[in-house]
């Protein structure tokens, strides 16, 4: 029984994105009220203004994707070894 070497590679990808909502209200809102409203927001209808409650509407304006990073670790074959 021969022992074959197993190579394991670990990958990680980190990305940042920003979701933007616009909330309109006919009265002044508290920070907590605004937080509750946008956390209840529907991200399936981008650009569509929807009634949230009497006098308050919300619109999901979209997601802006930022920089991403990739990292791969492992025991790699050298380029020159690959050509043999």
N, C-alpha and C positions, 0 to 999 in steps of 0.2 A: 504494500500500500504506500504510494508516494504522497508526500506532503506537498501540496501546492500552496504557494504563497498567495495570500489574499491581500489585495490593496484596498484600503478604505479611504475615501475622500469625504471631507466635511465641507459643506458649502453654507455660507450665510449671506443673506442679502438684506440690506437695511435701506429703507426708503422713507421719505417724508412726504406727506400730502396735506393739503389744506382744503377743507370743505367750507364753502361760504353760503350763508343764508342771509336773506333780507327779510326783516320783520317790520311790518307797518302797524301802528296802533293809533287809535284816536284818543288815547290817554297815555300818560307817562307810566312807564313800567319800572319795576325794580330789577336789579341785576339777577335775582333769583327767578323772577318771572320770565325774563328773556332766556335764561339758561334752560328752564323747563320747556319753553316753546321750541327752541331750536333743537333740543334733544329729542323732541317728539316729531321733528320735521321728517317729511317723506323725501328720500333722495331718489326715488324712482321717476319723479316728474320734474326733471331739471328745467328751469326757466318758467315754470307754470306757477303763477300766484294762486294760493289756495286759502280759503277761509280757515282760520284756526278756532276762533270764537268770535262773539259779537264785538265788532270794532277792531279785530286783530287778524292780520293775514301774514302768511309766510311764503317765501319762495326760495327754493334751493337753486343757487346760482351756479353750482358746479364744483368740481374738484380740480385743484391745481396740483400737478405732480411735481415734486422737487427732485433734487439730486438723489441718486441711488448709488450704493456701493455694493460690490461683490467681493467675497473673500473665499478662496478655495484652498484648503490645506490637504496635504497628502504626500506620499512618496511618488513623485512623478518620474517618468522615463525622460532622460535627457534627449533633446532633439537629435543629436548625432547618433544615439543608440537606436532611435526609431528608424533611421535610414538604412540600417544594416540588414 
